[in-house]
Amino acid sequence: QVDSANSRSVMPRRRHEGGGSTGRSHGRKAALAQCSQTVSFIPKKVAERRLNLSDLDDSLLSVVVSFLCLDGLSSLCVTQRRISQLARTHDQWRLFVLQMFGVYYEDYMQSIDAKRFASWEDRWRRLFVYIRQVHTNVDHHRHRVKRFTGLLRPGVRTRRPGGKLSRRQYRGSLELADDCQHFFWENGRYVQVFRISDGALVREMDTKQCFLRYFHRIANMQDKLFVCLNDRVMMWDVHDLEAEGVELPRPPAVPGLPPGKPLELLVHKRKLILFESNCLHVWDIDSLAHQATIHHRKEADGDAGSASAAPHLEVQWMGDHVVTWERGVSKQLKIWDLSGETVAVLQSPRVLLQLDVARVTWGDCRDLSHFLLASMDSSSTVTIWDTRQNFGEIFSLQASCSEPFDLVLTQDFLATVNDNVAENCLEITFWKLWFHPTSSNTPARDPRVKSKQKIRVLKLADIDSYFASYRNFFNVCSYHKNGLESLHVYRSNSLKKRVFFPPAKHTKFEEWLALQVHAGGDVSVYDFRPDGRPFDALLAGDDSTTDAAYPRDHEATCPESHRMRSSRDGHRKSA
């Protein structure tokens, strides 16, 4: 509550004490007019007249700022010094970043240890501006291209049981560091660490093994690099050249669970996870201790089949939880926490094929544990569950797919993929869903589907494709018969193609950077960052990280063969 004396203290003063131009004052007045509709303790007559925010103490001003929209918060960053400092360092910038660009930036900010920088207090505002500039560069095809010739070790050739060398060359794994300053490459035996700015080799580790089969074997978190060998998982320090590798504890055997084939090594929520064909092994990154083994099937389950049947385990990450099912076999979805405890079990009337998850941040972005789960069964029926409603079913859609193949759910659209055998192509149908509260028995902010609309149908001639969705981008990666892969990047909100990466051995797009590995060990780096500067270097105020060899007009001087081609360059419209 504010008494009359405090109310009088925020009345307008003379014009020259306002601390800004007329345009800035108008922005503050509009922002406070917006706040007055929500914050009950701001008198209406104060919002209708020009006022001086410097009369508010920091605690009250912080509350007022928390109700501002993005434009209102931005206008306060160019006012008086005390108000500008509070607006620049306000936690509202963090919520805007997580809501508009993705919650995974929370993990990124923790990975770069932003507190060590002098300007860490306004890091979220700086990150917001930085990401906006990156997305503008992607939309307008502004980038820097660096090519490093003969940089990587070629893939090794494994030996068969008789001692003969295999004809097939090991494919290799590519990984990008969290801070986008290094990338990692493993060729079946050696693991190499390179610096992105100049392609210099930072470190090379010999695992003393020739890997028997290919899968994504490397994962990175800060200075720790994890590599899955044939029989164990090792950890190396990226920057400590004299440190030896550390072996992680081997997971204990689970009774009745046969050994599975490793499929992928990854990092999620400061946990190292080895995804196998029938289970997940979880280690803590800080202590390197084994924490849990998650497996979907048990003999007591009601699913068809036995515990010894061929595994079809599929996994979808959902914040601090993980969802498992068995494609084409199971009728159940199981939700686990990362400690291996079962949180919920969802039952479907038909066999499940695919699942995707979208985080709900359009209501209250301070609640980061609200998700929608969408599943597609064998009859191409899409079912959506709400975690806030105790995983209750809120919507069902018949996609009418003759051969349902895949499903993608984002905050912008729902996409169903049909394998059109007659035309030998993949049909991607994009749906727009509207949510609203339906009854007075549920809280007002709970989403309910109001209506649906088919907004676009996309046909892909490359049937061997997979899809990846970010908060703002939708990626379509297609494999070709010659063993290469190409990548199309679409804007998620408009479904317009922004970037096309030509076929290469490996293609990795991570919003800020894109890497391509070509035959012969050549590497192409597509840098969308402003002036090619890493974000942590921007916080530290270090200008030496800007690559002087690539001037600001490098895009204009770059040969046409080295520049990325967009949808205007004559590629087929169906892709």
C-alpha positions in Angstrom: 0.0 0.0 0.0 1.1 3.6 -0.7 -0.2 6.4 1.4 -1.1 9.9 0.2 2.4 11.3 0.9 4.0 8.7 -1.3 1.4 9.3 -3.9 2.2 13.0 -3.9 5.9 12.2 -4.2 5.5 10.7 -7.6 3.5 13.6 -9.1 5.1 15.3 -12.1 7.8 17.9 -11.7 9.2 20.5 -14.1 9.9 19.4 -17.6 13.7 19.9 -17.4 13.9 17.4 -14.5 12.4 14.5 -16.5 15.8 13.2 -17.5 15.1 12.5 -21.2 13.7 13.7 -24.5 10.0 14.1 -25.3 10.1 10.7 -27.2 11.6 8.9 -24.2 9.1 10.6 -21.8 6.2 9.5 -24.1 7.5 5.9 -24.0 7.7 5.9 -20.2 4.2 7.4 -20.0 2.8 4.7 -22.3 4.6 2.0 -20.4 3.2 3.2 -17.0 -0.2 3.5 -18.6 0.0 -0.1 -19.4 1.2 -0.9 -15.8 -1.7 1.0 -14.2 -4.2 -1.5 -15.6 -2.5 -4.3 -13.7 -0.7 -2.8 -10.7 -3.5 -1.7 -8.3 -1.3 0.6 -6.1 -0.4 3.0 -8.9 -3.1 5.8 -9.0 -4.8 6.3 -12.3 -4.2 10.0 -12.3 -0.4 9.3 -12.1 -0.4 7.2 -15.2 -2.5 9.7 -17.2 0.0 12.5 -16.5 3.7 12.9 -17.1 5.6 11.6 -14.0 9.2 11.2 -12.8 10.1 7.6 -12.1 13.2 8.7 -10.1 10.9 9.5 -7.2 10.1 5.8 -6.8 12.4 3.7 -4.6 14.2 0.7 -6.1 11.8 -1.9 -4.6 8.7 -0.2 -6.0 10.3 0.6 -9.3 11.4 -3.1 -9.7 7.8 -4.2 -9.2 6.6 -1.7 -11.8 9.2 -2.8 -14.3 8.2 -6.5 -13.9 4.8 -5.6 -15.5 6.3 -3.9 -18.6 6.2 -5.3 -22.1 9.4 -5.5 -24.2 9.0 -2.0 -25.6 8.4 -0.5 -22.2 11.4 -2.2 -20.7 13.6 -1.1 -23.6 12.5 2.5 -23.2 13.6 2.5 -19.6 17.1 1.4 -20.5 17.8 4.9 -22.1 16.5 7.1 -19.2 18.2 8.4 -16.1 21.2 6.4 -14.8 19.6 4.8 -11.8 16.4 3.8 -13.7 18.5 2.6 -16.6 20.7 0.5 -14.5 17.7 -1.2 -12.8 16.0 -1.8 -16.1 19.2 -3.2 -17.7 19.8 -5.7 -14.9 16.1 -6.6 -14.3 15.2 -10.3 -14.4 12.5 -9.6 -16.9 15.2 -9.8 -19.6 15.8 -13.4 -18.7 12.1 -14.2 -19.0 12.0 -12.6 -22.4 15.0 -14.6 -23.6 13.5 -17.9 -22.4 10.1 -17.1 -23.8 11.0 -15.8 -27.2 14.2 -17.8 -28.0 14.1 -21.0 -25.9 14.7 -22.3 -22.4 17.9 -24.0 -23.5 19.6 -20.6 -23.2 19.3 -21.0 -19.4 21.7 -24.0 -19.7 23.9 -22.0 -22.0 24.3 -19.1 -19.6 25.2 -21.6 -16.9 27.8 -23.3 -19.1 29.8 -20.1 -19.9 29.9 -19.1 -16.2 28.8 -15.6 -16.8 29.6 -14.3 -13.3 33.3 -14.2 -14.0 32.8 -11.3 -16.4 32.7 -7.7 -15.3 29.4 -7.0 -17.1 27.6 -10.1 -16.0 24.7 -8.2 -14.2 23.1 -7.1 -17.5 24.0 -10.4 -19.3 20.4 -11.3 -20.1 19.8 -8.0 -21.9 23.0 -8.3 -23.8 22.0 -11.9 -24.7 18.6 -10.8 -25.9 20.1 -8.2 -28.3 22.8 -10.6 -29.4 20.2 -13.3 -30.4 18.1 -10.7 -32.2 21.1 -9.8 -34.3 21.9 -13.4 -35.0 18.3 -14.1 -36.2 18.4 -11.0 -38.4 21.6 -12.3 -40.0 20.0 -15.7 -40.6 16.9 -14.1 -42.2 18.9 -11.9 -44.5 21.7 -14.5 -45.3 24.4 -12.4 -43.6 27.3 -14.6 -42.6 31.0 -15.2 -42.8 32.3 -18.4 -44.4 35.6 -19.9 -43.4 37.1 -22.9 -45.1 39.8 -25.1 -43.6 41.4 -27.5 -46.0 42.6 -31.0 -44.8 41.9 -30.1 -41.2 40.4 -33.4 -39.9 41.8 -36.8 -39.6 40.1 -39.2 -42.1 37.8 -41.9 -40.7 39.6 -45.1 -39.8 38.8 -48.5 -41.2 38.0 -51.2 -38.7 39.3 -54.8 -38.9 37.0 -57.8 -39.4 37.3 -60.8 -37.2 39.7 -62.4 -39.7 42.0 -59.5 -39.5 41.1 -57.9 -42.9 40.4 -54.2 -43.2 36.8 -53.3 -43.8 35.9 -51.5 -47.1 33.6 -49.1 -45.3 35.3 -46.0 -43.8 34.2 -44.8 -40.3 31.8 -41.9 -40.7 33.0 -39.8 -37.6 31.2 -37.6 -35.1 31.0 -33.8 -35.0 30.2 -31.8 -31.9 30.1 -28.0 -31.2 31.1 -26.6 -27.8 28.6 -24.7 -25.7 30.4 -21.4 -26.1 30.7 -21.8 -29.9 34.5 -21.3 -29.7 35.6 -24.9 -30.3 34.4 -28.0 -32.1 35.2 -31.6 -31.7 35.8 -34.4 -34.2 36.3 -38.2 -33.7 37.3 -40.4 -36.6 36.9 -43.8 -35.0 40.0 -43.7 -32.8 41.4 -40.1 -32.4 39.5 -37.2 -30.8 40.5 -33.7 -32.0 39.7 -30.3 -30.5 39.8 -27.3 -32.9 39.4 -23.6 -32.4 36.7 -22.1 -34.6 38.3 -18.7 -35.1 41.4 -19.9 -36.9 41.0 -23.7 -37.2 44.0 -24.3 -34.9 44.3 -27.8 -33.3 44.0 -27.3 -29.5 44.3 -30.9 -28.4 44.3 -34.5 -29.8 43.5 -37.6 -27.7 44.3 -41.2 -28.7 41.7 -43.5 -27.3 43.9 -46.5 -28.2 40.8 -48.3 -29.6 39.2 -48.7 -33.1 35.5 -48.2 -32.6 33.5 -51.2 -33.8 30.4 -49.4 -35.0 29.4 -45.8 -35.7 27.1 -43.6 -33.5 27.4 -40.1 -32.0 30.1 -40.8 -29.4 31.1 -37.4 -28.1 29.4 -34.9 -25.8 30.7 -31.6 -24.2 29.9 -29.6 -21.1 32.1 -26.6 -20.3 35.7 -27.9 -20.1 34.7 -31.6 -20.0 34.7 -33.7 -23.1 33.0 -37.2 -22.9 33.8 -40.0 -25.3 32.0 -43.4 -25.4 34.5 -46.1 -26.2 33.8 -49.7 -27.1 33.6 -50.8 -23.4 33.5 -47.7 -21.3 32.9 -43.9 -21.1 35.9 -41.6 -20.7 36.2 -37.9 -19.8 39.0 -35.5 -20.8 39.7 -31.9 -19.9 39.7 -29.9 -23.1 42.2 -27.2 -22.0 44.4 -29.2 -19.6 46.9 -30.8 -22.1 48.7 -32.8 -19.4 45.6 -34.3 -17.7 44.9 -37.9 -18.3 41.5 -39.3 -19.2 39.1 -40.3 -16.4 37.0 -43.4 -16.7 33.4 -43.1 -15.6 31.8 -45.7 -13.3 30.3 -48.5 -15.3 26.5 -48.9 -14.9 25.4 -51.9 -12.9 23.6 -54.7 -14.6 19.8 -54.7 -14.4 18.3 -58.1 -13.8 16.3 -59.4 -16.8 17.6 -56.6 -19.1 19.8 -57.8 -21.9 22.7 -55.6 -23.1 21.7 -53.0 -25.6 23.5 -51.3 -28.5 24.7 -47.7 -27.8 23.0 -45.2 -30.1 24.0 -41.7 -28.8 26.0 -39.9 -26.1 24.6 -36.6 -25.0 24.4 -34.0 -22.2 21.0 -32.9 -20.8 20.4 -30.7 -17.7 24.0 -31.3 -16.4 23.5 -35.0 -16.8 25.5 -37.2 -19.1 23.2 -39.7 -20.8 24.1 -42.8 -22.9 21.2 -43.7 -25.0 21.1 -47.4 -25.8 18.6 -49.5 -27.8 16.8 -50.6 -24.7 17.7 -48.3 -21.9 19.3 -45.0 -20.7 22.3 -44.7 -18.5 22.5 -41.4 -16.5 25.7 -39.9 -14.9 26.1 -36.7 -12.9 28.5 -34.4 -14.7 29.9 -32.7 -11.6 30.6 -35.9 -9.5 30.8 -38.3 -12.5 28.8 -40.8 -10.4 26.3 -43.1 -12.1 22.8 -42.2 -11.0 20.2 -44.2 -12.8 19.3 -46.7 -15.6 16.0 -46.1 -17.2 14.3 -48.8 -19.3 10.8 -48.8 -20.7 9.7 -52.4 -20.8 9.0 -54.8 -17.9 7.2 -58.1 -17.9 4.5 -56.7 -15.7 3.6 -54.1 -18.2 0.4 -54.5 -20.2 2.1 -53.9 -23.6 2.1 -56.6 -26.3 5.2 -58.6 -26.6 7.7 -60.0 -24.1 10.6 -58.5 -22.3 13.0 -60.3 -24.6 11.5 -58.9 -27.8 13.5 -56.8 -30.2 14.0 -53.3 -28.6 12.3 -50.3 -30.2 13.0 -47.8 -27.4 12.4 -44.1 -28.3 13.1 -41.1 -26.0 11.9 -37.5 -25.8 13.3 -35.0 -23.4 10.9 -32.8 -21.4 12.7 -30.4 -19.1 13.8 -32.3 -15.9 11.9 -35.4 -17.2 12.2 -37.9 -20.0 9.4 -39.7 -21.9 10.0 -43.2 -23.2 8.0 -45.5 -25.5 8.6 -48.3 -28.0 7.8 -47.4 -31.6 5.3 -49.7 -33.2 5.1 -52.0 -30.2 4.0 -50.1 -27.0 0.7 -48.5 -26.1 2.2 -46.8 -23.1 4.1 -43.5 -22.5 6.2 -43.5 -19.4 7.4 -40.2 -17.9 10.5 -40.4 -15.7 12.6 -38.0 -13.7 16.4 -38.0 -14.2 16.9 -40.0 -11.1 15.0 -43.0 -12.6 11.7 -42.7 -10.8 8.4 -43.1 -12.7 6.3 -39.9 -12.6 3.3 -41.0 -14.8 2.1 -43.6 -17.2 -0.1 -42.6 -20.1 -2.2 -45.2 -22.0 -3.1 -45.1 -25.7 -5.8 -47.2 -27.3 -3.5 -48.0 -30.2 0.1 -48.7 -30.8 2.2 -45.5 -30.6 4.6 -44.4 -33.3 5.9 -40.9 -32.5 5.9 -38.3 -29.7 6.9 -34.7 -29.4 6.9 -32.1 -26.6 6.4 -28.3 -26.6 7.0 -26.1 -23.6 4.2 -23.7 -22.8 5.6 -20.2 -22.2 3.0 -18.0 -23.8 1.0 -17.8 -20.5 3.4 -17.3 -17.6 7.0 -17.7 -18.7 8.1 -17.9 -15.1 6.6 -21.4 -15.0 9.1 -23.5 -17.0 7.6 -26.9 -16.0 4.4 -26.6 -18.2 4.5 -28.9 -21.3 2.2 -30.2 -23.9 2.8 -33.8 -25.2 1.6 -34.8 -28.6 1.6 -38.5 -29.7 0.7 -40.2 -33.0 -0.5 -43.7 -33.1 -0.8 -46.3 -35.9 -4.1 -44.9 -37.1 -2.6 -41.4 -37.5 -4.6 -40.0 -34.6 -2.7 -37.2 -32.8 -3.4 -36.9 -29.0 -2.3 -34.0 -26.9 -1.8 -34.2 -23.1 -1.3 -31.4 -20.6 1.2 -31.7 -17.8 -0.6 -29.1 -15.7 -3.8 -31.1 -15.8 -2.1 -34.2 -14.4 -1.2 -35.4 -17.9 -4.9 -35.2 -18.9 -5.9 -35.5 -22.5 -7.1 -32.2 -23.9 -7.3 -32.7 -27.7 -7.4 -35.3 -30.4 -6.8 -34.8 -34.2 -7.2 -37.3 -37.1 -4.4 -36.5 -39.4 -5.6 -38.9 -42.2 -2.2 -40.2 -43.0 -2.1 -43.4 -45.0 1.4 -44.3 -43.7 2.1 -42.1 -40.6 5.8 -41.5 -40.2 6.7 -38.6 -37.9 5.3 -35.8 -35.7 6.6 -32.4 -34.8 5.0 -30.1 -32.1 6.3 -26.5 -31.5 4.8 -23.3 -30.1 4.1 -22.2 -33.7 2.6 -25.3 -35.4 1.8 -29.0 -35.3 3.3 -31.0 -38.2 2.3 -34.5 -39.3 4.5 -36.5 -41.7 3.0 -39.0 -44.1 5.1 -41.5 -46.1 3.4 -41.3 -49.5 4.4 -44.6 -51.1 2.5 -43.9 -54.3 4.4 -40.7 -55.1 7.6 -41.8 -53.3 7.8 -38.7 -51.2 7.2 -37.4 -47.6 4.2 -35.2 -47.1 4.5 -32.7 -44.2 1.1 -31.2 -43.2 1.3 -28.1 -40.9 -1.5 -27.3 -38.6 -2.2 -24.2 -36.6 -4.0 -24.8 -33.2 -5.7 -22.1 -31.1 -5.9 -22.6 -27.3 -8.4 -21.1 -24.9 -10.0 -22.0 -21.5 -13.2 -24.0 -22.1 -15.0 -24.2 -18.7 -15.2 -22.5 -15.4 -14.1 -25.7 -13.6 -10.5 -25.2 -14.8 -8.1 -22.4 -14.1 -8.3 -19.5 -16.6 -4.8 -19.9 -17.9 -5.1 -23.6 -18.8 -4.9 -24.2 -22.5 -7.7 -25.8 -24.4 -7.9 -26.3 -28.2 -10.4 -23.9 -29.7 -10.0 -24.7 -33.4 -7.5 -26.0 -35.9 -6.5 -25.1 -39.4 -4.3 -26.7 -42.1 -1.9 -24.0 -43.1 0.5 -25.7 -45.5 1.5 -29.0 -47.1 5.1 -29.6 -48.0 6.4 -32.5 -50.1 9.9 -33.8 -49.9 11.4 -36.0 -52.6 14.1 -37.2 -50.3 12.2 -39.8 -48.3 15.3 -40.5 -46.0 14.9 -37.3 -44.0 14.6 -36.3 -40.3 13.3 -33.2 -38.6 14.6 -31.0 -35.8 12.7 -28.1 -34.2 14.1 -25.2 -32.2 12.2 -22.3 -30.7 12.5 -20.2 -33.8 13.7 -22.6 -36.5 12.6 -25.8 -38.1 15.2 -28.0 -39.8 14.8 -30.6 -42.5 17.9 -32.8 -43.0 17.9 -35.1 -46.0 20.2 -38.0 -46.7 21.3 -38.8 -50.2 22.3 -42.0 -52.0 25.9 -40.9 -52.2 26.1 -40.8 -48.4 25.9 -37.0 -48.1 23.3 -34.9 -46.2 21.8 -31.5 -47.0 19.9 -29.2 -44.6 17.0 -26.8 -45.1 16.3 -24.2 -42.4 12.8 -22.7 -42.1 11.6 -20.0 -39.8 9.2 -21.6 -37.4 6.6 -18.8 -37.2 6.3 -18.2 -40.9 7.5 -21.5 -42.4 9.6 -19.6 -44.9 12.9 -21.2 -46.0 15.8 -19.1 -44.9 19.0 -21.1 -45.5 20.0 -24.1 -47.5 23.2 -26.0 -46.8 24.4 -28.0 -49.8 25.2 -31.7 -49.4 28.2 -32.6 -47.2 29.4 -35.5 -45.1 28.2 -33.8 -41.9 26.0 -30.7 -41.4 25.4 -29.2 -38.0 23.3 -26.0 -37.6 23.1 -24.5 -34.1 21.5 -21.0 -34.7 24.7 -19.0 -34.1 27.0 -21.3 -36.2 26.8 -24.0 -38.8 29.5 -26.5 -39.5 30.0 -28.7 -42.5 32.5 -31.6 -42.9 33.4 -32.5 -46.5 35.4 -35.4 -48.0 39.1 -35.2 -47.4 38.8 -33.6 -44.0 37.7 -30.1 -45.2 35.6 -28.0 -42.8 33.3 -25.1 -43.7 32.2 -22.7 -40.9 29.2 -20.4 -41.4 29.2 -17.7 -38.8 26.0 -15.8 -38.2 27.3 -14.0 -35.0 27.5 -10.2 -35.1 31.0 -9.4 -36.4 32.0 -13.0 -35.7 32.3 -12.3 -31.9 31.5 -14.9 -29.3 29.0 -13.8 -26.7 31.2 -14.4 -23.7 33.9 -12.2 -25.4 31.3 -9.5 -25.7 30.6 -9.8 -21.9 34.3 -9.6 -21.2 34.8 -6.6 -23.4 37.5 -8.4 -25.4 37.8 -7.1 -29.0 40.7 -9.4 -29.9 38.4 -12.3 -30.6 37.0 -10.6 -33.8 38.6 -12.3 -36.7 40.7 -9.6 -38.5 41.3 -11.9 -41.5 37.6 -11.6 -42.4 36.5 -8.0 -42.7 33.0 -6.7 -42.2 32.3 -6.8 -45.9 33.6 -10.4 -46.2 30.2 -11.6 -47.4 30.4 -9.3 -50.4 33.9 -10.3 -51.3 33.3 -14.1 -50.7 33.2 -16.1 -53.9 29.7 -17.2 -55.0 30.7 -20.9 -54.6 31.4 -20.2 -50.9 28.2 -18.5 -50.1 25.1 -20.2 -48.9 22.2 -20.5 -51.3 18.7 -19.6 -50.3 15.3 -20.5 -51.8 15.8 -17.7 -54.4 18.8 -19.6 -56.0 16.7 -22.0 -58.1 16.3 -25.0 -55.9 13.2 -27.0 -56.2 10.3 -25.4 -54.5 9.0 -28.6 -52.9 12.0 -28.6 -50.5 
